[in-house]
Amino acid sequence: MRTQLAVIGGGPGGYAAAFLAADLGMEVTLVDAAPALGGTCLQRGCIPSKALLHVAKAIAEAEHLADWGVRFQPPQVDLDAVRARKDKIVATLSGGLGQLASRRKVRVLHARATLVNSSTLRLTPVRAGDCPDFRAAKMGRSPSDAPTTSADNLLEFDHAILATGSVPSIIPGLDPASPRVMDSTVALDLPDVPGSLLVIGGGYIGLELGTVYAALGSRVSVVEMTDGLLPGADRNLVKPLQAKLAARFEAIWLNTRVVALRDADGTVEVTLEGDVEPKVRRFDRVLVAVGRRPNTAGLGLENTQIQLDRRGFVQVDAQQRTAEPRIFAIGDAAGEPMLAHKATHQGKLAVEVLSGRSLRFEPRAIPAVVFTDPEIAWAGLTEADAKAAGRAVEVTQFPWAASGRALAVGRTEGMTKWLVEPQTGRLLGCGIVGAGAGDLIGEAVLAIESGTTVAQLARAIHPHPTLTETLSAAAEVHQGLATDLYRPRRER
C-alpha cells in the first residue's frame, strides 16, 4: 500500500491533521491501534472524566442549595447507569469521528504502526483487548511494542505525522499488579465506589478523579510528594481549591511519598514516607495518578534519524519537523504541555506546512484548565514562570468576593488576575480560580495572543452581572479605576 500522508495516532492531534489534510486534497491514511478513533482524550481521558465530573458537580450543587434552605435526600447512585451514560457519550463522539473520516475519504487502518525506515510503516494487527494501560507501562514497554511477523502489511508514505500521544507514568519500584490498584483508565471505568480511596499524585488527573469518587461516596485521601497540590500552578490559584478539597477529602498529605504497596486481606496496604502517622495504612482501592509519559517507545524510531530528548519526547522544530525530513511529530509525543488542544493546533499547523505555508508554532498563550471544583485555569505567562525567568511583571487581581454574580451564586472563593508588562501595559498572562474558570479563560487567550493592553481590556464593556466581568474588573484594578474595589488611581 502507498499513501501521500500517513498519520500515526487517532487522537485529537492525529484526526485533526488527517481531516485537514484530506480537506486540502491530500490522500491520507490514518493508522491507530484502538478499535475506534478519539485517542486517550476521547476514549479514556478528557471526555469521560468531564462527563463524570458533571455528575460530581450536580451532586455538589444540590448539597450547596442547603445554604439557601433547599434540601434534597442523599443521592441514590446507580453506578451501572452512570457508566452507561458516560460510555454512550464516548461512543457517540467516536462514531461521529468515524463518519467524518469516511466522508472525507480518509482511509482508517486499525493496527500498530512501526517505522521500518523513513518512508515505510509496518502494520501489525492488534490483539483483542490490547490498549494503552497501566500494566503495559509496568512491563516497561510502550503499548505500541507489539511483536511483528514477516506477514505484516507495509505502508509506504511520502510524509508522516507522529501523533502517538502518551501513556500513564508509574512509580519506579512499586508493584501495581493488584487489581485494586488503578490507573486513570481503570478509574474512569468505575469498577465500584470504594469505601476508601488513596490517590497517589496531587496533579490535575488525581484531583479530578478524586473529586468524582468523593462525590459518589468514597472517603478520598491524596498523597503528594511536593509541598503543594498542582505543582507548577501559581499558589494563589491553588489555595482556594486546596481549602475546599481539605473539607471534602478525608486527608491531604503533602511532602509525603508512597514507598510500598501490597495486597492485604482484600485491601491495599500502603507504606508512606513523610510527616504522617501511622505510616502504614489500608485502603479499599489506590489510584496512581503521577502524570503521563510520551508514547514514543516501540515505534521503530531507531530506524530513522528521529531524535528523542532525555524524557522520551520527539525533538521537533517550530514547524513540527523532526530530524527526518519526511516526518513530523505533534502533541504529547512532541513535548509539554500535554494538552489535547495543543495537539490539535500542532496537527493542523504541520499539515499547513506540508501544503506550503510558512507557519511556526509560537503561541503566546496555551490555556490549561483543571476541572475540579473550583476550576483553575491559566494562559500565557504565570507568576511562577516570571519569577523563575527573573522577568519583571505587574500583577493585578480581582477577588470574586466583590463580584455581584459570584455572591448571587455563592461562589465567592474565586479570583481573577492578570500579569502585565510594566513598560507597555501589554497583557502577558492570566490566571483564574473559580466556578467555570475553564470557560472564562478563552477571552484571556485572545487578549494575550492579540497583544491587548490592560487599558484596552479595562475599557471593553462586559455584560453584568456575569463572571466575565471579573476579567475587566481585574484590569480596572490595575488602572486604579475599579468600581467595586478601592485601589489608588494610577497615572495613565
Secondary structure by P-SEA (a helix, b strand, c coil): ccccbbbccccaaaaaaaaaaaaaccbbbbbbcccccccccccccaaaaaaaaaaaaaaaaaaaaccccccccccccaaaaaaaaaaaaaaaaaaaaaaaaaaacbbbbcbbbbbccccbbbbbbbcccccccaaaaaaccccccccccccbbbbbbcbbbbcccccccccccccccccccccaaaaaaccccccbbbbccccaaaaaaaaaaaaaccbbbbbbcccccccccccccaaaaaaaaaaacccccccbbbccccccccbbbbbbcccccccbbbbcbbbbcccccccccccccccccccccccccccccccccccccccccccccccccccaaaaaaaaaaaaaaaacccccccccbbbbbcccccbbbbccccaaaaaaacbbbbbbbbbccccaaaaaaccccbbbbbbbccccccccccccccccccccaaaaaaaaaacccaaaaaacccccccccaaaaaaaaaaaccccccccccccc
